[in-house]
Amino acid sequence: MKKIRVTVSEDIWRLLKKDSEEFGINNNKLCNFILDKFKYSKKFDLDKFIEPQGRPLKKVIQFDLNVANKGIYYDILKANDVDVEAEFFRELFEIYSSQFKYQREIFIFQETYRAVLEAIKNKVKMRILYMEESFTISPYFIKREDQGDENFIFAYDDENKIYRSIKLKDVVILGNLNEKIQVRDKKYIENMRKNFDPFLGERLIIKARFTPIGESMLKSFTNYKPKLIKKEDDIYFFEMTLENAKFYFSSFLKEVRIIEPQKLKDELKKSFLEAYKIYE
């Protein structure tokens, strides 16, 4: 038996692992399938599969050039040896779309990203606007949770005296300050860097029982999916924070029953009752 060993980026490793879980196909079978289908042609052509269903295969993107791009538009075409404009833009959109979501987010919010990295590098505080609230932070790093696809700034909120994880895309930088970051709990910060959880808080053991539909949903709901510790009979044991559990399990509705802890059961019940009142 020939064993193949390949070093890939963490993103590709996560994507293959996620597909393996969600599609119910083990790692060997998935990797061999990819090899089999791409062995003589690396083209990912789905049109021939979708076309018989009568779905529209093409959509038109239309936009107006802004003043800056309009002024140098023909210089751009010349520099790229463009003969057919549509092909040039199609390639640009394909390059953009081929990136992971968190990478596209960094690309779009790169000015914010650079400003935060600059503050981290120089170890200075920042003034930001976040969720209509203005405050000063001491940024430590930018990261995403293993199962998530959003970027977070892990920082200390100097005004409220708490550690926070702040979504990069929702931040407005008001300015970097001429004030050095105060070193606090180094051990806690390094632990968060290695085992980042955007929900912060104490990690709990969650016991849950799923319906057959719920078990199928468990494979599909991979965003912020909790760490599975073990499964005994039909009971799943997860490790996660309370806030993460509330966010994740609320989507299952009647397809899951939380067994422990009681405080999670109470929080979900309260949330469901409040939602019920909206539609009552």
TATA-V666228 format. One record per residue. PHI is phi in degrees with one decimal (999 if undefined). OMEGA is omega in whole degrees, -180 to 180 (none if undefined). Layout:
# TATA-V666228
PHI OMEGA
PHI OMEGA
This chain:
# TATA-V666228
999 180
-88.9 179
-99.7 179
-101.0 179
-125.8 -176
-129.8 175
-92.4 -180
-126.5 177
-67.6 179
-60.0 -179
-63.6 -180
-66.9 178
-58.6 -180
-65.9 -179
-62.6 179
-64.8 179
-65.0 180
-65.5 178
-64.0 179
-59.9 -180
-71.0 -174
-70.2 -178
-92.2 178
64.3 -179
-131.7 -175
-71.7 -174
-59.6 180
-59.2 -177
-65.5 -179
-63.6 -178
-64.6 178
-68.5 177
-63.9 179
-61.1 178
-62.1 -177
-61.5 -176
-77.0 -178
-108.2 -170
-64.3 180
-118.7 179
-149.0 -178
-91.7 -180
-79.2 179
-98.0 -173
-103.8 -180
-97.9 -176
-55.9 -176
-67.8 178
-82.9 -175
-80.3 -173
-54.4 -179
-61.1 -179
-83.2 177
75.9 179
-75.7 175
-67.0 -176
-91.3 -176
-127.4 173
-131.4 -177
-101.6 172
-101.3 -179
-129.9 179
-153.5 179
-101.3 175
-66.7 175
-78.5 -175
-60.2 -177
-63.0 -179
-70.8 180
-63.0 -177
-66.6 -178
-119.8 -173
-56.4 -177
-72.3 173
-67.4 178
-63.3 -180
-62.2 -180
-66.6 -178
-64.9 -179
-100.6 180
51.7 -177
-83.6 174
-98.3 -180
-118.3 -176
-58.8 -177
-60.2 180
-67.0 179
-62.2 -179
-70.2 177
-60.7 179
-66.1 179
-60.7 -178
-68.3 178
-68.8 177
-62.5 179
-61.5 -175
-70.3 -178
-78.5 -179
-82.2 175
-66.0 -176
-58.9 -178
-65.5 177
-72.2 177
-64.5 179
-64.8 178
-61.9 179
-60.6 -178
-70.0 -176
-105.8 -175
-65.8 178
-67.2 176
-63.6 -179
-58.1 -179
-63.5 -180
-63.6 180
-67.4 178
-60.7 178
-64.2 178
-65.0 179
-64.8 -180
-60.3 -178
-88.5 178
56.0 179
-120.2 -179
-79.1 -180
-129.5 171
-106.0 -176
-131.6 171
-114.8 -175
-142.6 -179
53.6 178
65.0 178
-120.4 179
-103.2 179
-159.7 -179
-101.2 178
-126.2 170
-110.1 -175
-78.0 -179
-111.4 178
-165.5 175
-115.5 -178
-157.4 173
-124.7 178
-71.6 -173
-50.2 -176
-98.3 -178
-102.3 -180
-134.6 176
-118.6 179
-93.4 180
-124.4 171
-94.7 175
-91.5 -172
-149.5 173
-103.3 177
-81.1 -173
-69.4 -178
-90.1 179
-94.8 176
58.7 178
-143.1 172
-80.8 -179
-140.2 169
-110.8 -170
-120.0 -179
-66.5 -178
-56.6 -174
-68.1 -178
-100.3 -176
-93.7 170
-113.9 -179
-79.8 177
-88.8 176
153.1 173
-83.8 -175
-99.1 176
-89.3 -177
-141.7 -175
-70.1 176
-71.1 178
-85.1 179
-73.6 -179
-113.5 -176
-80.7 -177
-61.0 -177
-63.4 -180
-65.4 -179
-64.2 180
-66.7 178
-65.6 178
-67.0 179
-64.5 -178
-80.1 -177
-127.1 -172
-67.2 176
-134.4 -176
-62.4 -179
-84.3 -179
52.7 177
77.7 -179
-75.5 178
-83.7 -176
-118.6 172
-95.6 -179
-105.5 175
-106.8 -176
-144.0 176
-123.6 -175
-111.1 168
-76.1 176
-56.3 177
-65.6 179
-61.8 178
-65.5 176
-67.3 178
-64.5 -180
-60.7 178
-72.8 -175
-85.7 -177
-82.6 -174
-94.1 -179
-73.2 -177
58.5 179
-67.7 -178
-72.7 178
-76.8 179
-82.7 -180
-84.3 -180
-168.3 175
-134.6 178
-117.5 -174
57.3 -180
-107.8 -179
-107.5 179
-96.9 177
-116.6 180
-117.6 172
-118.7 -178
-168.7 176
-82.0 -180
-61.8 -178
-65.0 177
-63.0 -180
-62.7 179
-61.5 -179
-65.5 -173
-75.2 -172
-77.9 180
-63.1 -180
-74.3 -177
-81.7 -178
49.4 -174
-80.2 -177
-87.9 176
-142.4 173
-126.0 177
-77.9 179
-93.6 177
-146.2 0
-85.7 -177
-64.6 -176
-66.4 176
-71.4 177
-58.2 -180
-64.7 -179
-65.6 179
-67.2 179
-60.8 179
-61.2 -179
-64.5 -179
-67.0 179
-66.2 178
-65.1 177
-66.3 -180
-61.1 -177
-64.1 179
-63.5 -176
-98.8 -177
-66.0 none
